[in-house]
Amino acid sequence: ARLQPVPAGVPGELFIGGAGLARGYLRRPDLTAERFIPDSFSDSPGARLYRTGDRVRWLPDGELEYLGRIDFQVKLRGFRIELGEIEAALQAHPDVSTAVVLVHAFSESDKRLVAYVVGSASIDTDALRLFLRERLPDFMVPALFVPLDAFPLTPNGKVDRKALPTPTSSQLSDSRAFEAPRTPTEERI
């Protein structure tokens, strides 16, 4: 399939090509074949593009805005959610320096978004929730915010998502007040 560029403002995957592009991964032909693909934009025989896995969009000023990783897309309650989009919105808040959002299963039937945030010592999680509600649809607002002093890191300096503290369902009681059914239909559901 021939790749198509996307218009300014439309999210898409970032591909990199050109003379300085690596030939592939050392002793990893499977990963090389997956990530280094034929460059359908080049007239040079054998030209390749590298699939970064990063989701970006062109801004009107010509800059690229990083929106997160494509492989961090999840489906929750029927909605496709880019976790990186929520992370980027959180990092736009002045009290947040960095954020990681995950889906946590509190039970087999209760999966929710959890945001881990590092920033000022006095992060107000209610203010973060309001901030996100102004920028994102309600289904993308995390159910729980976990402030941390720093993220656990892997040996290569990336956030160790598996080492983040496991939230408990008791923490949810602060983040979402119970709302009783308002109609007979809501009561039946």
C-alpha positions, 0 to 999 in steps of 0.5 A: 500500500502506498503511503499518503501524507496527511493534511496539516492538523490531522494526526498521523504516524511519523516516518523518517527517511533520507540519506542518513537513515540506518539500514536496519536493526543489527541481527534483527531481520524481523524487526527491520522488515517491520520498521524499515519499509520501502519509501514510496515518496522517493525515486531512488531505488531501494530507498527506505522509510523508518516507522517511528511509532510516534503519533504527530501532527503538523501545526500551522507554523510548520512545527510537529506536535508530538501526540504520543505513541501509536502503540499506546492506543487502547480501547476502553468502554467502546472508545479508542483512546490515545494515552499519549494525547491525555499525557500531552494535555496533562503536561500542558498544565503548569503544575505538571512536568510529566505524566503517564496514563495507563488503563488499570483493571480494578476488577475484571469488569472495571477498567479505568484510566489512571494518570501518574503525574510528576510536578509541583509538590502541591498538585491539585488533582481536582484542578487537573480533572477540571483542566482536562475536562476543558480540553478532552472528551469526558471518556478521556479524563482519568478516574484517578490521579496519582501524584509522584515525586519521580517516575521509576526508570528502566536502565535505558532511562525510560519510564518503567510502567510496570514499576508504577504503584498499583492503585487501589479501588479505595483511592477511587472513592475520592475521585468520583462521587457516587451519582444516584440514578435520576430517571427510571431508565438509569435505575434499570441500567 
